[in-house]
Amino acid sequence: MDHKQKLTFVLLCSGNGADSSLYRPNGDDKRYRHRQDALVRCVAVTLFSAAGSSANTDDRSCELILIYEDCCMKMSLSSHSRKEKQLTASFVQQPPPLEKDIVTAWKQAANEATRKQQQISSIGTMGSSFTRNQKGYNMSSTSNPFQLVTKCVLDESPPKQTADASSNKSKNKLPSHMPASKRDAISTLQSSCSLEFLRSHHLNVPLAVALKKFNKNKLQAVSDNANKDDSASVGDSHTQQSDSSKIKRTFRSILSEAKGSDPKNDYSTDVLAAYLHESCDSELPCWSKELSDRNKEAKHIFLFCGAVRDMTEAENASLSNICEEMKIPLLPCRLGPVPEFTSKIICVAGYHYYKGLLGGGLIKLWERKQNQTQSHEMMNTTQHPSKDTIHKNLLHTIALVPIDANSLTADPSKRCRVHWCMVRLCVCSLYRSKFASTTRDALDNKLSFILQDGLTINLDQRDFISSLAEKHQAAPSERQILEELCRRRDNALSQEECDGVNQVLSPYTYQNDHPGDVFALDFSDDLHNTSKQVMELAYAGDEYGSSGDAADSTLLAVLEVRDQSGHTNNKMEGIHKRIIDAITRAKIQVMTQSLVVSEAQDCEALTVVMLQHIQYQSMLFGILRHVLKTNPPGATLSDVARTKESGRKRKKQKDDKKKKSKKKHKKHSKLR
């Protein structure tokens, strides 16, 4: 690109991010406070995925800002290469973003910010920065351009007390005795206490949830604390005004870094802001290479999104007011028709940015808004099938893992990129938004790990998630996922030894077991020929949706997990060859592909996420049928559809025929 472009993800989070006691780097055996596991994943999909890779390979940059609602504290992380050496940072030169390291960085940044706050008596905006250097990676070495910086900024401007606030405070004073009914007691506390007090006592939840969580003794203790704490009862209007003032000040501070303190008299597209949510009517039009011509007009792109929660109405209103005040185009939009986790949404947006299409898509959306002529059909760039035309589709990811079964461990001290990547594949392949899984059943997911000693761990989407949920691990950490994988490994070792490759592929070699079309993509090479790349065809702007749901379809995605050196060993190459040969013998056509952004740390999980998202756009199986129909390498179209009988199937039918013949002969003998 011929200009510097910057992408900033702004995520609004719950909790007090400035409280360093909430960060427990060594506490991943339990659930993290305020879903820090999800926030760590957001770090991975920004700085260690497609968006971060674009920052390392050209003049573009990417950053992530986390805004905590309690204190309006923001934390930003940036990774960049050493520009004086003009080096390209690949995942080989980066330590994987393990939960322990990221949470440690947050904890140290919060500690430093608090320390500076105590040392400085003046009131204003305090700042601190912490540069993390993971053990084993020499930052002074010119061969390692990786640097991760965590910056914590506290907003300490005190709220202005008013007479109205004092009157409201006395008006909402708690009764001296707790009501006899649990329901009345909870309602009284929630209507009279400040949001901060409710959060500290875990009462900022719906009434139905609170009724299950609290007994009368616990409620009495909370009520006693509220009566002792004068700060518990506050006026609602004063709290709302204070919170609104804080978030506006934070938004203004973030946006002014790109726009400046003196905004222009009219809107321009050099700075763009977008609010991402599945409820928005406008879908971001990024599926066309023609958008790259307009992309260079956008110098700084801000993407706002709630993290593990939705943005509140007050936050949305504050953002809208600040953007209007600073003359920055604000575009509410969604990335697709299927709701997903925040980390997956960020992942897809980052890939659009990597392709150089995000800025052009936002500009196109802004021009439509300005013209005010768009209809519902114009705003949605992709026509999605109705519920009547939805077929059952399956994405089965087969990951080849370069470790033995005994090397699979949940021990944090022995964790490496391979373990981290297995966790990422579990989350991206098997986990989906609860709302998505209950409203649209257009894509099922399976995941199989084949270790280098031949052991196979097969994971079904519903079984894996429910198994962890039963252990109260619905939001699992890295360790909890690895512990579940170790348990399933032990179960597999205790069973009778079988061929792992045949076990994985057997459902697709018998017609009665798995009806429908089956395709295979082999993500094993950095292919420079883009004519057969599924990702490139998805951005070609052609319509594939008409043939995308012609029948029940399955995609086998075979990929190799690479270790930190970026290599695979001879054992994995042999297993990989066996898998591809078995798929070919089953008359399933295989297309060779490149991993999506193979230089990125998160390339394996990114590949799975993008395959899912392309199918959400109703394009994946349409593209596969298009490629196989127009350029079937070494096979006719009838071969592509495959003959679903193997040698064992024919032998079984022949034996059944002999048995029937014998029974018939015996029956005739008795009649005689």
Wavefront OBJ file of the C-alpha trace (Angstrom):
o trace
v 0.000 0.000 0.000
v 1.152 3.523 -0.694
v 0.007 5.049 2.586
v -0.118 4.315 6.265
v -3.432 2.969 7.465
v -4.410 2.106 11.033
v -7.103 -0.160 12.425
v -8.229 0.224 16.043
v -10.552 -2.281 17.699
v -12.359 -0.748 20.682
v -14.057 -3.299 22.947
v -16.289 -2.289 25.842
v -15.883 -4.680 28.749
v -17.393 -5.310 32.171
v -15.612 -4.911 35.473
v -12.923 -2.724 36.972
v -9.883 -3.140 34.767
v -7.703 -1.014 37.044
v -8.015 -3.485 39.927
v -4.886 -5.605 39.593
v -6.224 -8.140 42.129
v -8.749 -9.319 39.511
v -5.941 -10.581 37.259
v -4.831 -14.087 38.229
v -2.214 -15.324 35.751
v -1.817 -18.601 37.638
v -5.521 -19.100 38.268
v -6.544 -20.669 34.967
v -7.724 -23.797 36.761
v -10.866 -21.815 37.521
v -13.021 -19.438 35.520
v -11.398 -16.069 34.952
v -13.032 -12.979 36.422
v -14.944 -10.842 33.910
v -14.341 -13.463 31.185
v -10.669 -12.639 30.747
v -10.359 -15.877 28.748
v -12.536 -14.302 26.036
v -10.559 -11.052 26.149
v -7.308 -12.980 25.685
v -8.815 -14.541 22.568
v -9.615 -11.040 21.336
v -5.913 -10.213 21.700
v -5.028 -13.312 19.664
v -7.383 -12.500 16.766
v -6.247 -8.880 16.499
v -2.499 -8.730 17.006
v -1.633 -12.351 16.207
v -3.985 -12.974 13.285
v -4.659 -11.358 9.910
v -4.868 -7.726 11.088
v -1.668 -8.017 13.099
v 0.066 -9.725 10.198
v -0.743 -6.801 7.899
v 0.874 -4.513 10.458
v 4.052 -6.572 10.274
v 4.260 -6.886 6.487
v 3.575 -3.312 5.350
v 3.124 0.194 6.719
v -0.296 -0.472 8.202
v -0.820 -0.851 11.954
v -3.329 -2.422 14.289
v -4.193 -1.943 17.953
v -6.719 -3.161 20.501
v -8.278 -0.990 23.210
v -10.302 -2.392 26.086
v -12.585 0.051 27.892
v -13.798 -1.022 31.311
v -17.079 0.562 32.302
v -16.432 0.983 36.023
v -13.428 3.229 35.758
v -13.358 4.138 32.067
v -9.902 2.642 31.909
v -8.510 1.621 28.540
v -5.789 -0.866 27.776
v -4.145 -0.983 24.377
v -1.848 -3.610 22.981
v 0.316 -3.165 19.922
v 2.772 -5.350 18.079
v 5.142 -3.926 15.504
v 8.303 -4.830 13.662
v 11.531 -2.888 13.882
v 11.151 -0.547 10.946
v 14.827 0.343 10.733
v 15.566 -3.284 9.771
v 12.554 -3.660 7.468
v 11.919 -7.150 8.790
v 8.804 -9.245 8.367
v 7.520 -10.690 11.629
v 6.077 -14.170 11.230
v 4.695 -16.461 13.896
v 8.100 -18.211 14.027
v 9.504 -15.030 15.568
v 6.617 -14.486 17.997
v 5.795 -16.229 21.262
v 2.193 -17.472 21.204
v -0.203 -15.283 23.209
v -0.793 -17.668 26.089
v -3.431 -16.682 28.639
v -0.892 -16.522 31.436
v 1.342 -14.051 29.562
v -1.464 -11.735 28.475
v -3.100 -11.669 31.918
v 0.331 -10.995 33.447
v 0.796 -8.040 31.109
v -2.585 -6.624 32.131
v -1.829 -7.103 35.824
v 1.528 -5.342 35.630
v 0.076 -2.486 33.579
v -2.716 -1.986 36.137
v -0.195 -2.081 38.987
v 1.987 0.517 37.328
v -0.970 2.780 36.594
v -2.105 2.596 40.220
v 1.426 3.281 41.468
v 1.732 6.397 39.326
v -1.691 7.532 40.468
v -0.573 7.351 44.092
v 2.655 9.213 43.401
v 1.025 12.122 41.565
v -1.322 14.323 43.574
v -2.779 16.329 40.703
v -6.028 15.132 39.153
v -6.107 14.287 35.476
v -5.366 11.452 33.062
v -2.625 9.098 34.215
v -0.793 6.757 31.871
v 1.577 3.834 32.074
v 3.102 1.323 29.718
v 4.561 -2.119 30.186
v 6.683 -3.853 27.580
v 6.523 -7.619 27.831
v 9.447 -9.771 26.786
v 8.708 -13.452 27.056
v 11.472 -15.708 28.296
v 13.353 -17.310 25.456
v 12.797 -14.493 22.967
v 15.606 -11.964 22.815
v 14.139 -8.555 22.047
v 17.565 -7.136 21.240
v 18.067 -9.675 18.501
v 17.553 -8.302 15.010
v 15.997 -11.633 14.036
v 13.055 -11.014 16.371
v 11.072 -7.901 15.486
v 8.241 -8.809 17.861
v 7.232 -6.454 20.639
v 4.038 -6.400 22.670
v 3.207 -3.254 24.625
v 0.414 -3.002 27.161
v -0.704 0.497 28.095
v -3.094 1.282 30.903
v -4.735 4.709 31.102
v -6.904 5.739 34.040
v -9.513 8.451 33.961
v -9.521 10.019 37.406
v -11.614 13.127 36.831
v -13.927 13.302 39.900
v -17.690 13.597 39.416
v -19.174 16.957 40.341
v -21.523 16.767 43.306
v -24.777 18.679 42.954
v -27.678 19.515 45.212
v -29.920 17.291 43.125
v -27.584 14.377 43.679
v -27.692 14.884 47.442
v -31.471 15.019 47.480
v -31.678 11.903 45.327
v -29.292 10.149 47.680
v -31.510 10.707 50.694
v -34.597 9.858 48.681
v -33.267 6.401 47.749
v -32.039 5.458 51.211
v -32.454 1.753 52.040
v -35.048 0.666 54.631
v -33.653 -0.278 58.036
v -35.109 -3.806 57.861
v -34.890 -6.152 54.901
v -38.274 -7.176 53.408
v -39.437 -10.678 54.301
v -39.760 -11.731 50.647
v -36.545 -12.549 48.748
v -38.038 -11.026 45.629
v -38.869 -7.769 47.410
v -35.452 -7.662 49.077
v -33.596 -8.049 45.768
v -35.829 -5.501 44.047
v -35.204 -2.998 46.847
v -31.434 -3.454 46.698
v -31.307 -3.218 42.886
v -33.449 -0.059 42.825
v -31.645 1.702 45.672
v -27.940 0.781 45.378
v -25.360 2.085 42.973
v -24.243 0.005 40.017
v -20.745 -0.257 41.460
v -22.094 -1.638 44.750
v -24.321 -4.143 42.952
v -21.415 -5.368 40.839
v -19.158 -5.786 43.849
v -21.821 -8.001 45.464
v -22.790 -9.809 42.218
v -26.322 -8.392 42.249
v -26.162 -6.668 38.855
v -28.043 -9.594 37.284
v -31.673 -10.178 36.261
v -34.112 -10.782 39.094
v -34.685 -14.418 38.128
v -30.940 -15.121 38.271
v -30.518 -13.341 41.605
v -33.347 -15.396 43.140
v -31.391 -18.566 42.374
v -28.009 -17.237 43.509
v -28.951 -15.677 46.853
v -30.567 -17.072 49.979
v -31.959 -14.891 52.783
v -28.755 -14.969 54.808
v -26.689 -13.690 51.892
v -29.244 -10.990 51.130
v -29.244 -9.892 54.770
v -25.445 -9.553 54.673
v -25.626 -7.465 51.483
v -28.352 -5.300 53.001
v -26.270 -4.731 56.151
v -23.255 -3.723 54.035
v -25.435 -1.361 52.010
v -26.725 0.368 55.133
v -23.171 0.771 56.435
v -21.856 2.064 53.114
v -23.137 5.572 52.454
v -21.924 5.316 48.868
v -24.293 2.420 48.131
v -27.428 4.553 47.769
v -27.114 7.175 45.077
v -29.378 9.081 42.773
v -29.997 7.374 39.457
v -29.819 10.584 37.480
v -26.479 11.549 38.982
v -25.014 8.083 38.292
v -26.184 8.143 34.690
v -24.782 11.622 34.137
v -21.432 10.643 35.667
v -21.166 7.438 33.616
v -22.179 9.265 30.434
v -19.595 11.952 31.054
v -16.874 9.360 31.614
v -17.586 7.318 28.498
v -17.886 10.427 26.340
v -14.550 11.663 27.617
v -12.995 8.282 26.838
v -14.479 8.109 23.323
v -13.335 11.645 22.611
v -9.821 10.852 23.795
v -9.574 7.770 21.555
v -11.001 9.393 18.432
v -9.101 12.667 18.822
v -5.808 10.810 18.306
v -6.851 10.334 14.688
v -9.105 13.344 14.119
v -7.331 15.976 16.196
v -8.844 18.373 18.691
v -10.210 20.711 15.987
v -12.535 18.699 13.750
v -13.330 19.748 10.207
v -16.544 21.553 9.364
v -17.829 18.617 7.346
v -17.591 14.840 7.351
v -14.733 13.122 5.542
v -13.804 9.470 5.044
v -10.191 9.726 6.183
v -11.373 8.627 9.654
v -14.205 6.085 9.882
v -15.979 4.498 12.838
v -18.267 1.465 12.832
v -20.381 -0.174 15.518
v -20.627 -3.946 15.001
v -23.684 -5.883 16.126
v -25.807 -8.631 14.574
v -29.012 -6.601 15.092
v -27.928 -3.903 12.622
v -29.795 -3.852 9.298
v -26.786 -2.910 7.169
v -24.360 -5.658 6.251
v -20.796 -4.545 5.606
v -20.165 -4.926 1.840
v -16.629 -6.350 1.811
v -16.977 -9.258 -0.601
v -15.588 -7.590 -3.723
v -12.025 -6.822 -4.822
v -13.282 -3.619 -6.449
v -13.446 -2.056 -2.979
v -9.650 -1.994 -2.809
v -9.648 1.089 -5.072
v -11.402 3.120 -2.368
v -9.594 1.573 0.586
v -6.678 4.018 0.448
v -9.005 6.916 1.271
v -9.429 5.635 4.841
v -6.436 6.534 6.995
v -7.806 5.361 10.353
v -10.617 2.868 11.000
v -12.256 2.401 14.420
v -14.396 -0.669 15.082
v -16.503 -0.565 18.267
v -18.039 -3.683 19.772
v -19.142 -5.059 23.117
v -16.887 -7.763 24.575
v -18.801 -10.682 26.137
v -21.724 -8.275 26.403
v -23.550 -5.827 24.154
v -22.869 -2.131 24.220
v -25.438 -0.353 26.379
v -27.879 2.239 25.060
v -25.956 4.931 26.947
v -22.679 3.839 25.336
v -24.256 3.814 21.885
v -25.745 7.260 22.431
v -22.435 8.650 23.723
v -20.515 7.262 20.765
v -23.053 8.699 18.341
v -22.868 12.128 19.999
v -19.068 12.238 19.978
v -18.831 11.122 16.340
v -21.378 13.751 15.345
v -19.491 16.387 17.329
v -16.162 15.429 15.703
v -17.669 14.946 12.215
v -16.629 11.283 12.035
v -18.844 8.941 9.980
v -20.386 6.316 12.295
v -21.774 3.210 10.624
v -23.780 0.612 12.555
v -23.394 -2.654 10.650
v -23.009 -6.405 10.878
v -20.530 -8.732 9.172
v -22.992 -11.483 8.311
v -26.382 -13.061 9.016
v -25.176 -15.338 11.830
v -24.381 -13.952 15.305
v -20.990 -15.035 16.585
v -18.549 -14.553 19.450
v -16.782 -11.204 19.637
v -13.423 -12.837 18.917
v -14.756 -14.409 15.702
v -16.294 -11.131 14.576
v -12.976 -9.380 15.134
v -11.186 -12.180 13.296
v -13.317 -11.737 10.154
v -13.080 -7.936 10.250
v -9.309 -8.244 10.614
v -9.137 -10.443 7.531
v -11.148 -7.897 5.528
v -8.566 -5.349 6.683
v -5.715 -7.667 5.671
v -7.255 -7.978 2.182
v -7.392 -4.181 1.888
v -11.195 -4.098 1.629
v -12.424 -2.944 5.035
v -11.966 0.774 4.385
v -13.569 0.558 0.953
v -16.561 -1.342 2.347
v -17.146 1.268 5.066
v -16.847 4.115 2.538
v -19.401 2.413 0.296
v -21.740 2.007 3.259
v -21.291 5.672 4.220
v -22.112 6.858 0.699
v -25.276 4.794 0.713
v -26.260 6.355 4.010
v -25.571 9.828 2.649
v -27.651 9.249 -0.459
v -30.483 7.842 1.664
v -31.723 5.812 -1.277
v -30.736 2.387 -0.062
v -33.389 -0.250 0.338
v -33.215 -3.330 2.506
v -32.067 -5.349 -0.508
v -29.296 -2.876 -1.333
v -27.949 -2.851 2.195
v -27.608 -6.620 2.283
v -24.977 -7.487 -0.294
v -25.507 -11.248 -0.051
v -28.808 -13.012 -0.557
v -29.160 -15.664 2.128
v -31.383 -18.691 1.772
v -34.687 -18.911 3.540
v -35.285 -21.480 6.255
v -37.078 -23.690 3.749
v -33.921 -24.034 1.608
v -31.422 -24.634 4.419
v -29.713 -27.996 4.226
v -27.624 -29.792 6.787
v -23.993 -28.925 6.158
v -20.933 -30.105 8.045
v -17.413 -28.717 8.420
v -15.071 -31.427 9.707
v -11.614 -30.075 10.552
v -8.873 -32.718 10.620
v -5.811 -31.307 12.379
v -2.473 -33.139 12.295
v -0.642 -32.418 15.539
v 3.190 -32.820 15.715
v 3.362 -34.257 19.246
v 2.988 -37.718 20.794
v 0.084 -38.623 23.040
v 2.249 -38.415 26.165
v 3.266 -34.848 25.259
v -0.322 -33.627 25.458
v -0.499 -31.889 28.829
v -2.372 -29.160 30.701
v 0.713 -28.174 32.717
v 1.240 -24.417 32.150
v 5.023 -24.776 32.453
v 5.112 -27.228 29.528
v 2.692 -25.375 27.292
v 3.898 -24.449 23.793
v 2.484 -23.236 20.502
v 1.097 -26.688 19.651
v -0.998 -26.797 22.843
v -2.125 -23.201 22.311
v -3.124 -23.979 18.732
v -5.129 -27.048 19.796
v -7.086 -24.860 22.222
v -7.685 -22.232 19.528
v -8.959 -24.882 17.112
v -11.328 -26.265 19.775
v -12.793 -22.824 20.452
v -13.098 -21.756 16.811
v -14.344 -25.093 15.476
v -16.737 -26.182 18.203
v -17.952 -23.057 20.005
v -20.592 -20.748 18.567
v -22.811 -18.029 19.898
v -25.702 -19.558 21.857
v -28.113 -17.327 19.953
v -26.667 -18.521 16.657
v -26.883 -22.198 17.550
v -30.570 -21.891 18.505
v -31.721 -19.825 15.529
v -29.775 -21.181 12.557
v -28.656 -24.774 12.182
v -27.010 -24.360 8.795
v -23.538 -25.622 9.745
v -22.450 -28.358 12.108
v -18.820 -28.694 13.167
v -16.548 -31.580 14.049
v -12.873 -31.593 14.972
v -10.383 -34.457 14.887
v -6.843 -34.323 16.223
v -4.457 -36.952 14.802
v -1.229 -37.054 16.827
v 2.084 -38.096 15.317
v 1.973 -41.514 17.037
v -1.384 -42.209 15.348
v -3.690 -41.563 18.309
v -6.941 -39.868 17.270
v -9.147 -37.597 19.379
v -12.553 -37.002 17.773
v -14.658 -34.123 19.060
v -18.302 -33.497 18.296
v -19.588 -29.950 18.704
v -22.509 -30.631 21.038
v -20.859 -33.429 23.009
v -17.666 -31.470 23.736
v -19.435 -28.286 24.863
v -22.005 -30.105 27.009
v -19.258 -32.190 28.622
v -17.463 -29.066 29.833
v -20.719 -27.342 30.766
v -21.613 -30.221 33.082
v -18.392 -29.450 34.970
v -19.437 -25.791 35.235
v -16.849 -24.916 32.580
v -19.115 -23.379 29.964
v -16.518 -20.590 29.568
v -13.346 -22.689 29.803
v -9.771 -21.517 30.136
v -6.814 -22.946 28.222
v -6.070 -25.378 31.034
v -9.639 -26.652 31.269
v -9.796 -27.374 27.536
v -6.420 -29.127 27.634
v -7.538 -31.161 30.660
v -10.610 -32.302 28.706
v -8.408 -33.251 25.738
v -6.110 -35.202 28.084
v -9.123 -37.056 29.501
v -10.294 -38.020 26.039
v -6.750 -39.060 25.128
v -6.681 -41.387 28.135
v -10.032 -42.858 27.109
v -8.720 -43.460 23.602
v -5.587 -45.164 24.949
v -7.658 -47.463 27.144
v -9.722 -48.698 24.206
v -8.774 -51.375 21.707
v -6.175 -50.120 19.272
v -7.576 -49.123 15.893
v -6.508 -47.257 12.801
v -7.059 -43.556 13.561
v -7.162 -42.464 9.920
v -9.863 -45.004 9.021
v -11.766 -44.069 12.171
v -11.900 -40.410 11.110
v -12.808 -41.027 7.463
v -15.121 -44.048 7.771
v -18.348 -41.985 8.062
v -17.714 -40.607 4.574
v -17.035 -43.890 2.778
v -20.510 -45.423 3.186
v -23.580 -43.992 1.508
v -26.040 -45.092 4.203
v -23.975 -43.576 6.998
v -23.433 -40.161 5.447
v -25.618 -39.108 2.515
v -24.851 -36.019 0.481
v -21.866 -34.462 -1.258
v -18.415 -34.564 0.328
v -15.524 -32.258 -0.572
v -11.996 -31.979 0.801
v -9.522 -29.119 1.101
v -5.888 -29.884 1.867
v -4.308 -26.876 3.592
v -0.760 -28.130 3.286
v 1.109 -25.749 1.021
v 1.797 -22.044 0.540
v 0.183 -22.096 -2.880
v 0.985 -19.107 -5.079
v -1.587 -20.042 -7.721
v -4.668 -18.200 -6.468
v -7.045 -19.401 -9.188
v -8.146 -22.337 -7.044
v -8.081 -20.574 -3.695
v -11.481 -20.641 -2.009
v -10.751 -17.370 -0.192
v -9.889 -15.567 -3.407
v -13.050 -16.804 -5.108
v -15.123 -15.644 -2.152
v -13.858 -12.095 -2.733
v -14.229 -12.280 -6.526
v -17.679 -10.706 -6.393
v -19.356 -13.561 -8.291
v -22.582 -15.153 -7.075
v -22.140 -18.699 -5.795
v -25.080 -18.777 -3.406
v -27.482 -20.220 -5.990
v -25.614 -23.521 -5.979
v -24.309 -23.307 -2.438
v -27.209 -25.169 -0.804
v -28.176 -27.567 -3.558
v -27.845 -30.579 -1.235
v -26.551 -31.692 2.134
v -22.810 -31.130 1.979
v -19.692 -31.919 3.969
v -16.257 -30.320 3.819
v -13.198 -32.106 5.158
v -10.568 -29.470 5.981
v -7.166 -31.116 6.471
v -4.493 -28.912 8.016
v -1.169 -29.387 9.745
v -0.448 -27.702 13.067
v 3.079 -26.347 12.959
v 5.374 -26.047 15.936
v 7.155 -22.811 16.881
v 9.848 -23.444 14.266
v 7.219 -23.586 11.532
v 8.155 -27.091 10.433
v 6.533 -30.516 10.396
v 8.389 -33.804 10.872
v 8.573 -36.946 8.757
v 6.004 -38.765 10.904
v 3.390 -36.092 10.213
v 4.180 -36.112 6.506
v 3.527 -39.859 6.430
v 0.193 -39.520 8.255
v -0.783 -36.618 6.008
v -0.093 -38.729 2.903
v -2.187 -41.590 4.295
v -5.145 -39.262 4.890
v -5.047 -37.749 1.419
v -4.661 -41.207 -0.181
v -7.650 -42.503 1.817
v -9.768 -39.525 0.774
v -8.780 -40.054 -2.862
v -9.621 -43.765 -2.718
v -13.073 -42.824 -1.434
v -13.568 -40.837 -4.667
v -13.635 -37.559 -2.744
v -11.900 -34.892 -4.773
v -9.170 -32.988 -2.938
v -8.160 -29.397 -3.627
v -4.823 -28.132 -2.353
v -5.024 -24.816 -0.512
v -2.838 -22.439 1.480
v -3.518 -21.703 5.112
v -5.222 -18.339 5.416
v -2.436 -15.810 6.169
v 0.122 -18.551 6.781
v 2.599 -16.103 8.350
v 0.160 -15.261 11.166
v 0.445 -16.908 14.582
v -3.272 -17.790 14.556
v -3.340 -19.034 10.943
v -4.859 -22.478 11.654
v -7.805 -21.130 13.663
v -8.197 -18.204 11.238
v -8.607 -20.679 8.385
v -11.464 -22.450 10.193
v -13.212 -19.186 11.112
v -13.096 -17.913 7.538
v -14.466 -21.195 6.151
v -17.357 -20.919 8.608
v -18.004 -17.297 7.702
v -17.967 -17.967 3.955
v -20.618 -20.621 4.525
v -22.613 -18.139 6.624
v -22.580 -16.062 3.443
v -23.966 -19.142 1.603
v -20.927 -19.289 -0.675
v -18.630 -22.092 0.522
v -20.169 -25.155 -1.096
v -21.240 -23.118 -4.118
v -17.592 -22.187 -4.694
v -16.487 -25.811 -4.319
v -19.075 -26.996 -6.825
v -18.097 -24.191 -9.198
v -14.406 -25.062 -9.098
v -14.953 -28.796 -9.451
v -17.376 -28.310 -12.311
v -15.184 -25.911 -14.292
v -11.776 -27.438 -13.566
v -11.973 -30.979 -12.208
v -8.322 -32.059 -11.965
v -8.084 -35.642 -13.175
v -11.737 -36.540 -12.592
v -15.094 -36.310 -14.310
v -18.103 -34.729 -12.673
v -19.495 -38.193 -11.908
v -16.232 -38.974 -10.156
v -16.574 -35.797 -8.127
v -19.974 -36.947 -6.927
v -18.088 -40.185 -5.999
v -19.192 -43.791 -5.874
v -20.029 -44.368 -2.238
v -19.209 -48.082 -2.140
v -15.795 -49.277 -1.039
v -14.378 -52.794 -1.331
v -15.573 -53.670 2.172
v -19.082 -52.432 1.337
v -19.283 -54.636 -1.760
v -17.929 -57.623 0.182
v -20.588 -57.119 2.886
v -23.359 -57.008 0.277
v -21.999 -60.169 -1.349
v -21.956 -62.019 1.996
v -25.524 -60.897 2.768
v -26.624 -62.206 -0.610
v -25.053 -65.607 0.116
v -26.814 -65.809 3.503
v -30.192 -65.070 1.915
v -29.552 -67.710 -0.712
v -28.747 -70.340 1.952
v -31.905 -69.496 3.945
v -33.992 -69.792 0.800
v -32.403 -73.171 -0.035
v -33.138 -74.531 3.483
v -36.740 -73.366 3.253
v -37.254 -75.196 -0.041
v -35.641 -78.354 1.399
v -38.137 -78.433 4.298
v -41.094 -78.044 1.946
v -39.947 -81.052 -0.028
l 1 2 3 4 5 6 7 8 9 10 11 12 13 14 15 16 17 18 19 20 21 22 23 24 25 26 27 28 29 30 31 32 33 34 35 36 37 38 39 40 41 42 43 44 45 46 47 48 49 50 51 52 53 54 55 56 57 58 59 60 61 62 63 64 65 66 67 68 69 70 71 72 73 74 75 76 77 78 79 80 81 82 83 84 85 86 87 88 89 90 91 92 93 94 95 96 97 98 99 100 101 102 103 104 105 106 107 108 109 110 111 112 113 114 115 116 117 118 119 120 121 122 123 124 125 126 127 128 129 130 131 132 133 134 135 136 137 138 139 140 141 142 143 144 145 146 147 148 149 150 151 152 153 154 155 156 157 158 159 160 161 162 163 164 165 166 167 168 169 170 171 172 173 174 175 176 177 178 179 180 181 182 183 184 185 186 187 188 189 190 191 192 193 194 195 196 197 198 199 200 201 202 203 204 205 206 207 208 209 210 211 212 213 214 215 216 217 218 219 220 221 222 223 224 225 226 227 228 229 230 231 232 233 234 235 236 237 238 239 240 241 242 243 244 245 246 247 248 249 250 251 252 253 254 255 256 257 258 259 260 261 262 263 264 265 266 267 268 269 270 271 272 273 274 275 276 277 278 279 280 281 282 283 284 285 286 287 288 289 290 291 292 293 294 295 296 297 298 299 300 301 302 303 304 305 306 307 308 309 310 311 312 313 314 315 316 317 318 319 320 321 322 323 324 325 326 327 328 329 330 331 332 333 334 335 336 337 338 339 340 341 342 343 344 345 346 347 348 349 350 351 352 353 354 355 356 357 358 359 360 361 362 363 364 365 366 367 368 369 370 371 372 373 374 375 376 377 378 379 380 381 382 383 384 385 386 387 388 389 390 391 392 393 394 395 396 397 398 399 400 401 402 403 404 405 406 407 408 409 410 411 412 413 414 415 416 417 418 419 420 421 422 423 424 425 426 427 428 429 430 431 432 433 434 435 436 437 438 439 440 441 442 443 444 445 446 447 448 449 450 451 452 453 454 455 456 457 458 459 460 461 462 463 464 465 466 467 468 469 470 471 472 473 474 475 476 477 478 479 480 481 482 483 484 485 486 487 488 489 490 491 492 493 494 495 496 497 498 499 500 501 502 503 504 505 506 507 508 509 510 511 512 513 514 515 516 517 518 519 520 521 522 523 524 525 526 527 528 529 530 531 532 533 534 535 536 537 538 539 540 541 542 543 544 545 546 547 548 549 550 551 552 553 554 555 556 557 558 559 560 561 562 563 564 565 566 567 568 569 570 571 572 573 574 575 576 577 578 579 580 581 582 583 584 585 586 587 588 589 590 591 592 593 594 595 596 597 598 599 600 601 602 603 604 605 606 607 608 609 610 611 612 613 614 615 616 617 618 619 620 621 622 623 624 625 626 627 628 629 630 631 632 633 634 635 636 637 638 639 640 641 642 643 644 645 646 647 648 649 650 651 652 653 654 655 656 657 658 659 660 661 662 663 664 665 666 667 668 669 670 671 672
